[in-house]
């Protein structure tokens, strides 16, 4: 898929999100928040749901949690425009409450289609509700900082999944902030590992006309497979004190 085709497909999904009435959240939203970023990126960040500022502007992660996310990206030499940022639910839950299971289910096809279009190497989930969409039953307190293959059912058919705490939680807890800073420093290493695993699952196969073509096998999560722990890189002292 070309850059233009990806942009077109993502905007078609966004247009559907903006007028969606599939769950009760449309009744109280100001603007739906489809997501935004580089259509050619290898990395997608998936949060939980829009907050007050996001609901007003129609853009993801532009409040205090978004400011922290931008700083985390800057600490590894990235900008928010280098990645794609979206949420599990695309409309703000009233009062910033947790999204309900039926609301997450109503939005799941949008997220799946976005991931199918983007075809990322690495999906970074932020928070427990986003984690649940990729590892049902997992606890964020145990899964944070680990990397496993993303289930093909999510649309990220050959991606790895890194679980992180939500930046909003880091704003409320010094310990969580220190953890997310350290684990964010390991994102580039996780991406390199994801690229290597993607290459390892690619093999040459003859096409119908005898020309060698490249096909990619799906990576399937094995229920008893141990997660790969991301070893946090030691961040420079000034980076650790950016926040």
N, C-alpha and C positions, 0 to 999 in steps of 0.2 A: 504494500500500500504506500503510495507516495505521500509527501507532506501535505499536498493540497487535498488529497482524498481523506487523509486523517483529519485535517482541520474541518472539512465539510461534514464528515461523519460525526465528529465531536459536537459541532454546532447543531446538527440535527437532533442529537440527544439532548443538548442543552435547551433547545426550543421546546421539546416535549416536556422537560422538567419544569420549565417556567409556567406552563399552563396545566400541570398535572393536578388531578383531583382524586388520586387513587387512595388517599387516606385522609384522616381528619386534620392533619397538619396544614393543609391548604387553607383551612377556614380562618386561621389566625396569622398566617404569614404576611409579611409586607412584600418580600421578594424571595423567590426560590433561589437556591445557590447551587448551580450545576457543578461548578469546579472550573479551574483554569490552569494554564501552564503551557509548557512546550510540548507540542504534539509528537516531537521526535525524541522525547526523553526516554531514558532507560529506567527511571525511578518515579514511582507514584507514591504519594503520601495520602493515606486515607484516615481522616478524622472521624468524629462521631456525629456531629450535627452543627448547624450554624448557631451562632450566638446573637446577641442584640445588634452589634455592629454589622455582622454579616447579613442579617435579615434586612437591615436598612439599605445596604449597598449592593447586595446580590453577589458578593465575592467571598471566598472562603478565607478564614484565618487572617482577618485584618484588625482584630482587637488586640488585647494584651497577650493572649496566647499566641496570636499570629506574630506579634513582635518578637516573642521568644523564639518561635520557630525560625524566623528570618535570621536571628542571631546565631542559632544553632547551625543553620546552613552556612552562614558567613564564616563560622569557626572552622569549617572544613573546606573553605574556598569556593562555596557554591552560592548562587542567588536563587530566589524563589522562582524566577523565570526559567531556571535550568531544569526544573522538575514539574510534575503535574500534581496539583493539590485538589482533593475532593473530600466528600464525607459519605458516611454510610446512609444517613438521611439528608435530603436536600432542602428541607424546610425546618425552621427553628421550632423545636418543641416549646410550648408556652412556659415562661418562667425559667427557661434553660433546664427543664427537667430532663431525666433520661428518656431516650426514645423507647417507645413500647415495641414489643416483638412484632406486632402486626404492621407497625409503621416501618420498621426495618425491612420486613418482608415486602412491603409495597414498593420500596425504593430499590430493592436488591437487583431487579433487572436493569435499572439504569447504571448502577455501578458495574455490573457484569459486562454490559455492552461497552462502557468506557474502557475497561481493562482489555476487552477483546480488540478494540481499535488501537489502543496504545501499545499492547503487547510488551509490557515492561520486563526487564530482567529482574528487578527488585521492587517489591511492594513493602512499604514501611507503614505499619498500622500504628495509630496514636490513640491509646486508651483501650479500655476493656470492651466496649461495645464494638469497636472496629476489630479488635482481636477475635471476638466471638464469631465474626463473619468468616474468619479464615481458619480458626482453630476452635470449633465448638467445644465448650466445656472447659477450656483452658482458663487459668487464673492469671491475671496480669502480674500479680506479685511474684509468680513463679516463671512466667514465660518471657518477661521483659529481657531484652538483650540477647535473645536466642533467634536462630535462623533455621527455618525448615522449608521444604518445597511448598509452594502455594497450591491448594487443591484446584485441579482443572475446572471444577464446577464454578469457581469464582470468576472465570474468564481469563485469568492470568495463567494460561496453560503451561508455560515453561518458565515461570518466575520463581524466585525464592522470596520468602516472607520474613521480615524482621519486625519483631514486636517491640514497641517502645511505650513508656508512659505518655499520657497526654500532657502537652505543655501547660494546660490549665491546672493540672494536678501539681506540676512543678512550681507554679506560682504560689501554691498554698503550703508547700513543704520543702524545706531546705534540703532534706535528705533525698527526696525525689528529684529535685533540681540537679543535685550533684550526680545522681545516677543517670539522668537523661543527657547531661552534658558529656559524661564519660562514654556512654553508649552511642551517642550521636557521632563522636569522634571515630567510631569504628564503621560508620556507614560506607565510606569508600572501600574498605577492605571487604565488607559484605557484598558490595557491588562487583568487585573483582571476582569473588568466589562465585557469585551468581552468573557472571559472564562465562567463567570456566566451566561451570556445570552445564550451561546452555550449549557451549561448544561440544562438550563431551557427549551430549545426547543427540548431536547432529551427525547424520551418516549419509554417505553417497548411495543413491539408488537409481536404477535405470528408469527413465520415463517411458511412455508408451512408444515413442519414436526411437528409442534406443539411446537418447542423449542422457548423460548423467545429470541428475537433478539432486538438489539438496532437500531433505525432508527432516522434520524435527519430531522426535518422539515426545509424548506427554510424560511429565514427571508425576507420579502418583504418590500421595502421602501414605506411608505405612503406619498403621495405628500405633504399633509399638516401637517405632523408630525414635531414637533419642534425638532431641534437638541439638543443633550445632551451636555451642556457646560462642558468641562473638567476644573475642578478647579485646577489651577497650584499649585503644592506643593511648599512650600518655600524651595528653594535650599540653601545649605550651602554657605556662603559668598565667600569661595574660589572657588566654582564651578561657581558662577555667574561671576567671574572675570578670568575664564580660557581663555577667548577669547579676 
